């Protein structure tokens, strides 16, 4: 029987004049752990403490079988074998892309083929001779990612690496991050305040509030909790894992979910491919019967689990469709007209399904 790979254990405390970080976490040995929360919640401070960049941090940090910090041990940053990518790429401006990569590779003493491997995987070949000042923001972040990876890090720490980029550039970088998650055993800690990034990348999600962990667990479980602040946002949504069943040749995928077959626009994927979908509450409506004279393709039966008032005067509905949680929002008038109540069988109409992966 194969022994489980030891995960990451941390209990870290850091006190400042107007802020205190007090975090206890157990994280998986692989995959992407996303730290999510509002500005000022301590996300970046936690990442810096893990990297050894906050000298007044106390507590325990154990990565696999290695102890990086406890009452007797405190490894300096250069011995922690972390790769760090910040919001701004921080490339050395007087060096070419190639020499920026080589700088990180030489400092780590990594094997010869590692640098070329990441040049190929991150498609950096055409950029090697260029200075950082001539690169787009997305290209700079790709080089920063490569520089962190050629060091063969034990842990890759990403501090809001996409927040300074526009939507198009973010879309260019995300597939590379997904490939790292899929093709390597390097655990990633990814700090963000963007729900879309968390929904697309996270295997494990940590919700941080005022320097403490509000909740941590498997990403879909946390993202789909109806009792957390995420469910009250204007862009509240459910994240669903689905399996590709087929493609109609006109940009429409057929997807198997616990609620039944759903349709979403997106590029063709081989049958059986696992993908994630995001269904926003604003795109879900309910009816007492299944309508066939409608342009909405995604109509599934569900049971109304609860109704709760929102600050904007609407009601939020929590629904269960074949074991799949969904959110919807309706006016008080609609709820009265339909006589909505807990336990009522309804039909859910999903106007739009966003394909994340």
N, C-alpha and C positions, 0 to 999 in steps of 0.2 A: 504494500500500500504506500502511495506517495505521500510524504509529509507535506502539510500545507506550508506555503512560503510565508515567513514571518512578515507581518505588515509594519505599519508605521505607528508608533505610539508617541504622543506628546502631551505634556502638561506644563504649559509655559505661563509665566506671570511677568508682567512689566508694568511698573507704575511711573506715571508722569504727573505733573502738577494738576492737569485738568482731565486726565484720562488714565484708565487702568485696563490692561489686557489680562484676562484670566481665562485661558482656553485649555480644555481637556478633550482630546480627540483620539480615536483609533481609526486609521485609514487603511484601505486595501494596499497590498504590495504592488499592484499594477492598475492601469487605467487612469482616468482623469478625475481628480477630486476638485470640484469647483467650490471656491469660497465666495459666497454671494452676500450682498448686504448693501445698505445705503452708505453714502459718503460719511466718513467719520466713525464707522463701526469698528475699525481696526483691521480691515482686510490686509492692507499693505504693510502695516506694522507687524502682523503675524508672519507674513512672508519674509520680511527682513529679519525677524527674530529667528526663524528657521534657518535662514542663510548665515546666521552668525553676525549680522550687521548691526544688531542692537546689543551693545556690550552689557547693559544692565538687566538683561533677561535672566530670570531664574527658572528652575524647574528641570524637567526631564524631556529629552528628545532621543528616541531610539528608532533607527531606520533599519529594518530587518534585524540582523544580529549585531549591528554596530551601535554603540552608544555614542552619540555626538555631544550630549550634555546631561549631566546629573550633578549631584552634590560634590563629586570629586573630579569630574571630567568636564572640560569645555573646549571642544575642538575649535580652532580659529577658522575663519571662512574658507581659506585656501585648502584646508584638510577635510572639509565637509563634502567635497565632490558634488556640489550643486551647480547646475547651469541656470543662470538667471537672465530673464528677458524683461526689461521694464517697458513702461508706456512709450518712452522715446528710446530709439535704438542705441544711442550712446556709442556709436562706432568711432574708431580713431580716425579723425578727419585727414591726417597726413598719410594714411596708408590706403592702398587699393583694397578692393573687396577680397582679393586673394590673400593679401598680407594681413588683413583683419582676421580672416579665418585661420591663417597660419600662426598668428600670434596666440590665439586661444589653444590651438592644437599643440604647439611647442611647450607652452606653460604646463599643459596637462601630461605631457609625455605619452600621448596616445599612439597606438600602432599606426604604421604608415598608411594603410588603406582606408582608415576611418575618415580622413578629410575628404578624399575623393568620393567615398560613399555618400556623404551628406551633400556634397556639391551636386551629385547626380539626383539624389532624392528630392532636393529642394530646387532643382532646376536653376542653379546659380552659375552654370558655365558661361553664359553670355555676359555675365556681369563682372567676371573676375578681374578684368583690367581697369575697371572704372573706379574713380574715387567716390566716397559716400555722398558728396554734395550733388552729384549728378543723378542720384537714384530717387525714385518716387518713394513716398512714405511706406507703401506696401513692400517695395523691394528692400528698403532699409531694414524693415522688421524681419523679412525673410533671411537677410544676411545675419542679423542679430540672433535669430533662431539657429542658423547654421553654426555660428561661432560658439553658442552654448552647447550644441550637440557634438561638435568635433572633440570636445573635452571628455566625452564618454561619461556624462554625469550619472551619479547614483540616483538623483532626483532632479527633475526639471521644474523650475519655479517661474511662473509667468504672471507678471503684475500688470493687469489690464493692457495687454500688448496690442489690442486693436482699438482702444478708445480714442486714439488720435487720428484714426483713419476714417475715410468716408465709406459709405455702404459698399461701393464697388470694390475698394481695396480690401475691406474686411472679407468680402466674398472670395477674393483671391487667396487669402491666407488660411481661411478655415479648412479647406481640403487638405492642406499640408499638416495641420494639427491633427486632423482625423487620421491621416496616414501614420503619423507618429504613434498615436494611440493604438492603431490596428496592427502595426508591423513591428513594434519594439516592446520590450519589457520595462521600459523606463516609466516609472510613475510620474504623473504630472500634477502639480498643484497650480490651479488656474484661478486667479483673482479677477472678478468682474462685477459690475453692477448692471450688466445687460442680460435680461431674461432670455433673449434669443440665443446668446452664446451659451448660457448655462443649459438651456433645453437641448441644444444641438450637441454639445461636447460631453456633458457630465455623465460619469458612471456613478459618482458619489457626490452628494451635495451637502454643503455646510452653510447654514444660514447664520450669519453673525450679526449681533445687535449690541451696540454699546460695549464692545470688547469681550462679549461672552457668546457662547454657542447657544442659539435659540433652539435649533434642531439640526441633526445630522443623520444621514442615512442614504439608502439607494436613491438615485436621482429622481426616478419617476414617482416613487412614493412621496418624496418631499414636494416635488413640483405640483403634484395633484392633490395635496392636502387642502381641504376647503376651509380649515380653521387658521390658516397662516396669512400674513399680510400679502403674500403673492396673489391670493385669491380675491383680494379687494382692489387690486390695481385696475386702472382703465383697460389695460391690455391683458387681464387675467385670461388664462387658457389652460387647457388640458394637453399634456404631452402623451402621445400614444406610440407604442411600438407596433409595427405592422410588418407583414410579409408580402412582397410583390407577387401577385397572381398572374399579371399579364399587362399588356399595353395595347391600346387600340389603334396605334399608328397616327393618331392626331394629337399627341401630347397628353393623353389621359391615361393614368395608371389605375389598374384595379388592385386593391390592397385588402388583404385579409386581416381582420381585427377581431377581438372578442365580441364586438357588437355586430359583426357581419361584414359584408363587403363594402368598402368605401372607395370613392374615386377622388383622385387629386391630379392636378396638372404637374408635370415634371418630365425630366428626360427618361428614356427607356432604361430599365434595369433588368438584369436576368431574373427569371422567375425564381422565387425562393430568397431573394436578397432581403435582408432585414433593414428596415428604414424607420425613421422617427417622423411623426406628424405632430403638428401643433394646431389645435382647434381653439380659436378664441371664443370667449363667452358671447361677444357681440355678434358672432356669426352663427349662433345657435338659436333656433326658435322651437316652440313646442305647439303641438296640435292634439286634439282628442281623437282624430282619425287620420289614417294614412292618405295623404293627398296624392293623386296620380296626375292631375292636371296642373303641374308646376314644372318650372325649369330646374328646380333643386334636385340633384341626383342622389344625394346622401340622405336617406330617410330610414331611420331605424327605431324599433320599439324600445322604450325605457320606462323606468319607474322613478317617480319623483321622491327623492330622499328627504329634502328639506327646503324651506324657503326662509330667507333672511333679508332684512331691509338693508339697503345701502344708503350712503350719505347723500347721493344724488336723487333720492326719491324712488329709485327702482327697487325691485326685488331680485335677489340672486337665487337661482335654483340650482341645487345639487341633484344630479340625475345619475342613475346607474343603468347602462345599456349593455346587457349581456356581460356584466362584470367590469365594464369599462366606465370609469367616472367621467362625467361631462358637466360643464357649467353652462348656464344660460341666464340671460337677464331680460326681465319683462317689467312692464309698468304695473302699478297697482290695479289700474282699470282692467288690463288684460287678465291679471290673476283672478279678479272678481268675476269677469265674464266667463272664464273657463272653469271657475270653481276649483282652482288648483289647491291641492292639499297633499300632505305627506302620504305616500303609499299609492297615489293615483297612477294608473297606467296611462302613458302618453306616447305620442310619436314625436321623435326628435328630428328636426330638419336642419342639416348642417350646410350652410350656404357656401362655405369656403374651408378648404383643408390645406394647410401649408406644409409642403414637403421640406423637412429639415435636412435629412441625410439621404 
